């Protein structure tokens, strides 16, 4: 380890002792189950957003056995609004896998944990260090930012070569003792001081040998993802309303965009449908593209079917927008249901 970073961990641990976050709800004990849930929820999501979801999730599913036995609709319902729904589906699958392969006990080895759906090497390392005090390296988004700046690492961290370089640095800096505290400390540093924008460099415990700060180039690291123009796709959401002011929803296939969520049927074009009203178009943005959604009210006497002939028929249900059932909804669908509840459509 270079001399300039020989006491990197010591400085970080000293800062954590006085300034680190120690009151987060998943830090109340070292049980692996809540730690696992929190680590999955925290993937690409900020702590302040996660906390209320975490509290509700643990109240509804207090342990692995309850989660494994729960209907997927219940799991997705509590995830609605948190985004990246594959995380919820993977949690459910992983709980069932733990019940089947590990007698309901969260596994204790790195190889076993990374076998769980939705768990990568960094997430597994975080869980095992926090829950069992094991020595494992982590490299989440906050850690990448800290290390990219401290070492002035060139290149976008999403590139394999840059990621591998950062992993080597993280592995070298991670101490064999107090690993859990160190891992929490470096994540906290990235979340509270070494922020993406407006970093608080004067208070940083490792500022004295931060290469980006020395070069007066903190804002240039991590190197951002190369900009590409997101493509725009179009879809029609088909809103069928019956005389009871209920709307028809269908459950999407378990994989793919909005997998397992309840949505309005969709169509690429509406030439074959009888449209009674078109609502305002709005845009929903995914990580890789924009989706322009045009909601249309269609003839409720004709049950919409957006499937092609190859797919199995999708489950459907009539739903009262003012009292929707406790299932998972795609964000645009939740938005439309709220709109329909506040401004019911008058059928002609």
C-alpha angles and dihedrals in degrees: 000000000000114000092239091063099034093110097034092117093045092054092046093049092049090052092047091053090062106022108022125113110260104155102069113131095244090054094066091097139353097252109141096221099066090038090054092048092049094048091053093046091048092058104114090343130101123243094242090055094045100050099076091042090049093050093050092044094052091046091054097037107028096171145012095266094055092047092048092052096044121106111254089237090064091050094048092046091060089046094052109125096018093089132209091078093188085078091063093046090049092049090053093048092045092052090053090047091052091050091051102038104026104034090251094301120122107248120253104209131077093233092053095046096050088054089067115099112263096013119117130184096273095046091047090050092051093050094047094046095047097040102035105017093243122157109250135145122240131197113181124154094277092050092048090054094049094047094041090056098038092053097028088233110192123223137043110297090224090071114094095233093050092045090052091050091052091047091054090051092047091049092050094050098044110103122226091225125056089012094155092053091045093049091050090045096054092046090049091049091056093045099046110025111008091053125166091249128025097010115198097229097165090065096044114120093213098042094113093075101025104133095203091052092047089053091045086236104114092130090058094063135113090034105241124243111271108265118249127172111252113233118239121229128190131219139166119224108211114218114194114186125193129204091272089059090249121143128217118243131180131202114243122227115279094252133049131034111356089358112195094002126126113247143160111269112265136215134185091220137009103213092118095047133085105234118197097178140004119213128207116292118238137181129241116191125212125187092265106028148009119248116206107204124200112191114207131186109227136189105289092207089070112065106225117235117188094173123106120230093262096062126081113250110272123234112257136191138180111242133196105225090211092055108022117184120259099263134116118281132190111245095248090050092051088050093051093046090054090049092050091048092053096039110027116204113246108224115222 
